[in-house]
Amino acid sequence: MVRWKSRYLLCEVNVVDRSRLLLLDDRAVAGAVKAAVARIHGDYGAALCSIRFCVKYLNAHTGIVLLRFPKSCYRILWSALPFITSVESRGQKIPCFLNCLHVGGTIRTCQKFLVRYNTQQLHRMLPKCKNEEEKQQICKAILNCTLTGKDKEESEDESENEEDEEE
């Protein structure tokens, strides 16, 4: 049995009006990515993008997207992301851009990165709080998304193993 290696791009959809994020769906994002790859890399890029490419996860509330594609062509897809200026979903054109946060070999490493990233974002929000109640809510959110000591050791071991596999 042949095992096909994949790469996962963890991206953030940035829009001016956050309420427009709720209009997004996975087919619209996949279509925008495929169109950008075809526009930038031509028929070759479009063919590569049609093989085993999919949107594995989309959170319309936070704007987080997880894209899966073959390991051999992830750079082609990655290089086309800055050229996405809008996503057409439900008959509306949503002006946005995709910011690549992380490239991983498994969904699990992308999830762990997302937990660390969200924790960092919460720590950045903490000094900007206006009152004590907001600070307490953010501190509670930080405590809910941190890893325990055992989980940290496991994640460090896995990240070392993945780095060895990539080389």
C-alpha positions, 0 to 999 in steps of 0.5 A: 500500500502506498502512503500519500504524504500531505501538507496542511496549511493553516491560514487566517482569512482577514476581512475588514468587516468581521461579520462577513466571515459568517458568509464563508463556506469551504467550497467558496474558499476552495474555489478561490484558492484553485482560481488563484493557483490557475491564474498564477501557475497556469494549467500545470498549477490547476492540475496539481491543485485538482489532485488531493486538494481540499479544505479540511476545516473552516471556522467562519467565526474565527476565520481559520482555514486548514488546507490539505494538499500533496507534499510535492506541490505545497509550495505552488499552492502556498505561493498563490495565496497572496494573490487571493483578494476576494472570495465569492460565496452565496452570491456575494463577493467578500474582499479578503486575503489569506494569511498563512500561519503554519505549514504542518505535516499533520492536522494535529500539529496544526491544531497544537500550533493554533492553540499556541497562536490563540494563547499568544493573541490572548496575551496581546489582548490582556494589556488592552483591557478596559476594566477588571471584568474583561481581564478576568475573562481573558485570563480564564480563556488563557487558562482554558487553552494552555497545555498541561506539562505532559501534553507539552512534552508530547508535543515537543517530541512530536515536533522533533520527529516531524522535523526529522521526517521533513529533512 
